[in-house]
Amino acid sequence: MCGIWQKANAAMAGAICVLLSCHGALAHTTAPDDSPHNGADIATNTAAAEAEVRAVLLKPSPHEHVTQDEEKAFGSMPLPIPGDAFSRGAVEEPAPTARQKGLLPNSWHDFINQDGFFGDPWGARTWLSDHGVSVSGRYFSDSAGNPFGGKSRAARYADEEALSIDFDLKKLAGLEFNAGVLHFLTLARQGAGLGNTLPVINSPMEIYGAGETMRLGRLSWEMHWNHYVQTEIGEINTENDFEQSSTYWGANLYCQFQNNGICGMPQSIAMNSGYGFYPTAHPGAWVKFFPAGNDHYLVQFGVYSVDPTISGVRNGWKMNLHGATGTFLPFQLGWHQGGEDDYSGPLQTNVKVGGYWDTSEVKNVYGQMGTYGIPPSAAEGAPLTKVRGRFGGWFQFDRMLQRDEADPHRGTAFFGSFTWGDPRTAIAPYYMTAGITRKGTFASRPDDTISLGMKVLWANPKVTHWIQHLQRSGRGAGLYAPHSEEAIELNYGYRPARWLLLRPGLQYLWNPGAIKRYKDAMLIDLETAIAF
């Protein structure tokens, strides 16, 4: 396994070195030594060539606009996380322009219209950004309780605090050419989830999980080489760039919901493989190709370490291959259309198709029946084996359905996805999500949202048939054959300030745990976010 990972890393590093060499060669181009002109001509031509190259390097590149669009469709630096403020449209009131004189904003109007709670104290955030350092942070919490249904009634609370720092190396080092961006993200999670008390396969609280501890979320170098190639390497998660949500109005479309079966990514891919989900970070790398030199078409490949222990409480800052079981190798094809932003131009539309190969050796599905609350004794006599290598794929579609003519800051977006997993090993080989979000619920509330979403998880039929076989043979007392688990969520996102989100909602869960043992459950929930 380590050999495969090392070879893959070496190949990726080699590609990056070639690109870096070409980039450096461009920055140091001179006239050939065997030029037929005299010394003065050589000096003149050399200076002219260097000036021309410098002008090319310093000129704002058209692919910077491509990058802006690409972030909406195909992930990038970084994918917006729940609670982020919506981007500003041309019709929206601009951010405060007067320099903030102290720790507090200059006025109440500035306070509610700035992007973060602290705004720009003494102009420090603007100064840092101008010099290549972007700092952001947030507090985010989920609360939920089930007044009826499930195994028992309960209420739970969980939260997350995050700090993100990005370093633009060109600005930071005063370079004349693009040198990429260094990403750093750390976060801490606390609290408890409701999933085990219901119980359900997918948590209804998306912020709970991955070890309630402080951990590294990202430490990487991302480089946009030109119109056609982008790369990233370091400690990263797959969720940011494969089967990821598209970005609408500058926000994560999937994470307009609290249910973890919808928010983030279609959850079955993480259940069925070594897909690295937020907030964990794995050694990995990816490369994105844009064949047409714009954001309309994407061909993408990645390589990530598979580490089942990374979400443990003691492994929040683990940055090695110890405990890794294999390598996750995804690919993705994408098609995108849209304008410069979601407030003008063509309505955004995205299609993504992808798949993966995971080299890990794992138990087949009969050895994983505990996910459905089935005791190990039920596996006696089942065809238990280990499988080397597992595979799967996905299809995603999303589109902005309409934009209000009277106020382009208001609009409606839809998404749907279908995920498929290896039938030999997948806990949930078939999985579907869909949702719709209306931004601008009222003319006076252009940043409020109302969202309706759903997910359906189908249990592996091999497990269903095995439990049914045990029941027919008289060995299935107390066992329930898993079939499917469904959830629907309706919520309202209220933003009294750009940096503050209050999102109350209702969830209804059918067949908790994918079995017909407990009554369907209803949840009342609340998400709160403060961007700093």
N, C-alpha and C positions, 0 to 999 in steps of 0.2 A: 504494500500500500504506500509506504513512504517513498518507494522508488518511483511509483506512478506520479505521486504528488510532486516529487523533486523534478522529474522530467517535465511535467506540465508547467511548473514554475519556471524552469530553465527556458522552456520554449517561449513563454510569455515574456520573460526578462530579455531574451534575445531579440524578440520583436521590438520591445521598447528601446533597447540599445540601438538597433538599426534606425528607428525613427529619430532617436536623439542625435545620432551621428549625422543624419541628413539635415536635421534642424541646425546643428552646429555648423555644418558645412555651408549651409545657406548664409549663416550669420558671418562667415569669414571668407566669402567669395572674393577673389582677386583676379586680375588679368593674367593670362598664361605667361610663363617665363619666356617662351619662344616667340613672343609677339614680334612682327617685323618692324614695328615702329621704334623710334629712338627713345632715349631715356626720358625726355620731357613728356613725350606722348604716352609712354608707359605710366608715368606718374599721374598724368592727367586722366588717362583712361581708368587707372586703378581707383583714383579718388572718386571718379564719376560712378564707377561700378559699386564702390562701397556706399556712396551716397544713395544710389538707386536701391541697393539692398536694404539700407537702413530705412529708407522711405517706405519700402514694402512692409518691413517689420513693424514700423511704428504706425502705419496707416490702419485705422479701424477696419478689421477684416469683415467681409460680408458674413462669414460663418459664425460671427458672434451673434448675429440675429438668428441664424439657424439653431445655435445652442439654446437661445431663449425659447424657441418653439419646441426643440427637442426635449427640454425639461418637462414640457406639458405632456408629451406623448410617451416618452420612453425612459423616464426616470433620469436622475443625474444628481446635481450637487446643490443641496441635498433634496431628496424627495420630501415635500412638506409633510409634517406630522400633525396629528389631531390637535386642534386648538389654535393653529396658526391663523394669523389675520389674513383676510382676503386681500388680493392685490388691488391696487388702485386703478380704476378706470379713468378714461379721459373726462368723464362727466362728474367724477367724484371730487369732492373738496380735497385739495392737496394737503400733504403733511405740513405741519408748522415750519415756516421758513426762517423765522427769527431765531437767532442763537439762544439756546436755553442758558439763562444766567446763573443757575445753581442746580442743586440736586432735584428740586421740584420744577415742574413746567411753569411757563410764564403766566398761564391763565387756565381756567377750567376748560375753556374751549380747546386749547392745545392738549390738555390732559386726555380728553376723551377722543381726540382726533389723531393722536400719535400712535405709532405702531407697537410700542412697548410701554409697560407700566412706568418705567423710569425715563422713557423718552431719550433725550440726548444730554445728560448732565454736563454742564459747562462746555458743551460741544465736543466732549471726549469721544463719543461714539462716531461722530462724523470724522474727527481727526484720525481715529484709528482706521476707519474704512478707507479714507483717502491714502493712507499709508499701507494698505493691504491686509488689515486685520478686521474681520467681521465677527462680532460677538453677539450671541443671542441666548436666551434661556426661557424656561417656562415651568409652570406648575400645572399639573393635570390630574384630575381625580375622577373616579367612577364610584357611584353609589347605586345599590340596587337591592330590592327586596321582593319576595314573592308572597303576596297576601293569600294566595291559594295555589294548590297543585304541587306536584313534585313529591319527593320523599318527606320533606319537612318544610315548615315555614321558617324563613330566616332573612336577615338583612346584613349586607356586607359593604365595606368601604376599602378602596385601594387608591394609592396615588403614586405619582412619579414626578421627580424634579430633574430637569435636564439642563446641561450647559454645552453649547456648541461654539467652537472657534474655528474659523476658516482663515488660512493664510494665503493670500495672493502673492506668489513668489516674485512676479514681475514688479509689482508695486513695492513689496517689502524690501527687495534687494536692489531696487533702482535699475533693473535690467531693461534693455531695449527690445527684448523679445519675450514672447509668452513662455513661461516656465511652469505653468500648472498651478494647482491649488492643493495645499495640505489641509486635510480635514481632521478635526478632533471632536469627539462627542463622548461625554460621560454622563451618567444618569444614576439615579437611585430610586428603587421601588420599595414601597411598604404596603402593608394591609393584608386583606384576605379576600378570597374570591367566593362566588356563590355557586360555581360549577359543581363542586363536590357534594354540596348539600342537596342539590336538586335530585339526582345528579344529571349532568348533560355531557355530551361529547365535546362540544365547542363552548367555551366559556361565554356567558352573556356580558362579561366585563372585560373589554379588550385591553385595559391597562394592567390587568393582573397576570402574573406569570413570569417565567424565565428567571426565577429566583429572586426573592424579595431582598435585594442587596444593592450595593453600589457597584457599578460595572462600567467597563469600556464598551461604548457603542460603535465607535468608528475611529480609526487611525490609519489614514491612507493618503496616497498621492494620486490626484486625478489630473489628466492632461488632455486637452483638446488640441490635437496636432495640426489639423487643417480642416477643410470642408468635409473630408472623407473618413477620418479616423479619430477615435477617442479611446482612452484607456484609463483604468484605475487599478491600483495594486496596494495591498496592505491588509489591515484587519477590517473587514467589511461584512455586511450581511447580504444575502441573495435577494431579500425582499425589496431592496432599493432599486433593483434593475432587471429582475426576471419575474414574470407574472405579477407585476406591480400595478398599482392603481395609476390611472392617468390623473393629470392635474387640471382642475377647472377653477377659474377665477383665482388662481394661485393657491388653491387648497386641494388636499387629498380627497378625491371623490369617494373612495370606498369608506374613508373614515369620517363620513358624515353620520356614522352609526356607532353605537356602543357595543353591539354584539360582535364578539371576536370572530364569529363565523362569517361576517361580512367585512369588517374593518381589517385593514392591513393588506391581506391577500386572501384568496380562496384557501381556507385552512387545511384542506385535505392534502395539499402537496407537502406540507410540513409533517403531517401525520404519516405519510406514505414513503418519505424519503429523507435524505440528509439535507434538505433545503434549509438554509440558515435564515431564521426569522428575526426581525427586530424584537428586542434590543440587543441580541447577542451579536458578537463580532467573531468572524472566522478568518484565518489566513486565506486569501483568495485574490483573484484578479479577473478582469473582463476586458474585452475589446469590442467596440462598436464600429461597424462600417456603414457609411451612408453612400450607396453606389451612385446616386445622382448628384452628390455634392450638396444636398439640402436635407430637410427633415422629413421628406415624404416617404422614404423607404429606409428600412433598417435591417441589417444582418448582424447578429450579435452572438458572441460565444463567451463562456466563463469557465472558471475552475475554482473550486472551493473545497476546503478541508471539511470532512464530515466528522463531527465530534459530539456524540450523544451526551457527554458530560458537561458541555459548555454552559448549560443553563443552571448548573448547580450553584448553591449559595457561595461556596468557596472558590468558584471559578470565574468570578466577575472580571478579573484582570488576567486571565489565562491567555498567553500569546505564544503557544508552541503546539507541536503536533502530538504531544503525549496524550494518549487516549483516543486518538483519531482512528476511525475504522475504515476509512476509504476516501474517495474523492467524488464530489458532486460536479457533474459536467453538463451544464445547461446550454441550450441554444434558443434563439428567439428571432422571428421575422416580424417586422412591423410595417404598417402603412398608416400615414397620418395626413390629414388636411386641416387647415385652419388659418386664422389670421395672426397678426402680431400678438394679439391678446384675445380674450373672450368677449371683448366689448365692441369689436369691430371686425369687418372682413367676413370670410366664409365661416360658417358654423363648424366648430371643431368636431372631427370624427376620427376614431382610432380603431384599428384592428390589429391584434397581436396573436400569433400562433407560435407555440414553442414546445419543447420537450426536453428530457434529461435522461442521463444514464448515471446511476449511482453505483460505484464499484464495491460498496460495502457488502460483507457477508452478514445476512440477517436470518432470523427464523421466518418460516413461512407463516401464513395468516393463522394457522391453528395454534401457533405458539404465542399469539398476541391477543387471544380472546379476552384477556383481563380488561381490555379497554371497554368492553361492554358489561363489565361486572360479572363475568363468567369465571367461576373458580378453576384453578389449575387441574383439579381432578377430572373436569369435563374433557380434558385433552387426552385422557387415557384411551388408547386404541385409535386415536386420530393419526392420519399420515403425517406426522411431524418430520420436517426436514429443515435443513439450512439452505439458503439460496445465495449464491454469489452474483451480485449485480441485480439491480431493479431499475425499472424504467417507468415513464409516464409522459403525459403531455397536457396541453391546455389550449383553449380558445377564449379570447376576450374581445368584447366589442363595447364601445361607448360612443355617445354622440350628444352634442348639444341640440336639443329638440327645437328650441326657439329662443329668440332674444326679443324683448319688448322693443317696439319701435319708439315708443314715447320715452323710454329710459333703458338704454342698452346695458345698464348696470344690473338689470333684472333679467333672469332667464331660467331655463329648465334643462337639466342634463340627465341622461339615462345611461345605465351600464348593465351588462350581463356577462356571465362567464360560465364555462364548463371545464371541469378538470377531471382527468382520467388517470388511474394508477394501475400498476402492475397487478393483475388478478391473483398472482401467486402469493404476494406479500402485503398488498394494500389493505389497510383497515377499512378505508372508505374509497373503493375504486371509482365511484361516480359521485360528483359533487357539483352543485349549481348555485350560483348567486345572481341576484338581479336587484336593481334599485333605481329610484328616481328622486332627484333633489330639485326643489324649486328655490332659487335664490331671489330675494326681494319679495317677501310675502305680501307686503303692502307698499304703497307708493312712498310712505314715510319711513319704511324699514327696509332699505335696499340691501342690507347685509344680513338680515334675518333669513333663516331657511326653514323649510318644512320638508322632511324626507320620509320615504316609505321604502323599506327594503326587505328582502327575504333570502333564506338559504335553505337548501335541501341536501342532506347527507344520506347516501345509500350505503348500508352495511354490505360487507363482502358476502355474496350469496353462498360461498363455501362454508362460512360460519353458520349462516342461517340453516342451510341444509343439514349440517352436522348436528346441530342442536335438535332439529326436528327429527333426525334419525334416532338420537338418544331418547327423545320423548316417546317415539313409537316403540322402541325396544324396552321401555320400562325403566330406563336409566336416567331419565330427564326430570326427575322430581325437583321442583324448586328452580328449574332453569327456564329462561325466557329467550326465545330465538330473536335475535336482532333483525330489524328490517330497515327503518329509516328514522331520521330525526329532522324535523322541520322547525323553522323559526321565522317570525315576522316582526318587524320593528317599525314604529311610527314615532317620530320625534319632532320637536320644534327647537331650532337653534336661535337663541335670543342674544344679540350683541349690543349691550348698552354702551360699550366703547369698543374701539377697534381691537384692543388688546384683551378684552374680557368676553368669555363665552359661557353662557348658561344654557344647557340643553336637556330639558326634561323629556322623558319618553315613556312609551309602553312597549313591552315585548310579550309575545305569546308563543309558547313552545309546545309543539306537539310531540308526543312520544319521547319524553326525556330519557336520555341514555340510549335512544334508538330501540327501546323495548316497550312493550305494553304492560309494564308493571305498575307505573305510577300515573296519577292523573295528569292531564295537560296542565301546564303552569303558566300563570300570568305574572309578569314582573313590572314594577314601577321603578324607573331609574332616573338618574341625574348625572350629567357630565359637567364638569367645571374646568375651565382653562384660563390661566393668566399668562400672557406672554410678557417677558421682561425685556 
